[in-house]
Amino acid sequence: MITRRQFIKAGLVGGLALSAAGLFYSRSLKEAPAGAVPRGLTFSEKAVVAALAPVILAGALPAAGEARARAIAQTVDGVGVAIAGLSAAAQKEIGELFALLDIAPARILLAGLWPRWEEASPAQIAAFLQGWRDSRLGLLRSGYAALHDLVLGAWYGNPETWDAIGYPGPPKIL
């Protein structure tokens, strides 16, 4: 059973981690010019999406090899395109979500993942996704929905995946 002292310590550590993440994220925003074009995914954001995609798309991706790696890379690129099409406010929120998932203390506290995304096993990532999907906190459920929908949207928005689901493509306008 957790004691009151442990609860307070965990709250303080979590607050410090979130403050550090906010400071880190706000500094990265100041480096971008005011009227800048929407940016692509950063290296760390790509790592998160590349780790999530095989778990979210389990059974839909090619089994192994170059085809699988290419499909994951295309999905990561598709997520970047999808984010670039969102409003500035939504892009900011997604960026904050990725920043929290990238910083080790926040990743450990919020996602329960000790290893970096590149080193996490599919079972660990699936447990993280399940935990957020079934969380009592609406904010975590919203984070799950955003990640899930971005990955699925990027996957099924790619014309190369349409044959596998029997989708003939959008109707041709005459």
Secondary structure, 3 states (H helix, E strand, C coil): CCCHHHHHHHHHHHHHHHHHHHHHHHHHHHCCCCCCCCCCCCHHHHHHHHHHHHHHCCCCCCCCHHHHHHHHHHHHHHHHHHHHCCCHHHHHHHHHHHHHHHCHHHHHHHHCCCCCHHHCCHHHHHHHHHHHHCCCCHHHHHHHHHHHHHHHHHHHCCHHHHHHHCCCCCCCCC
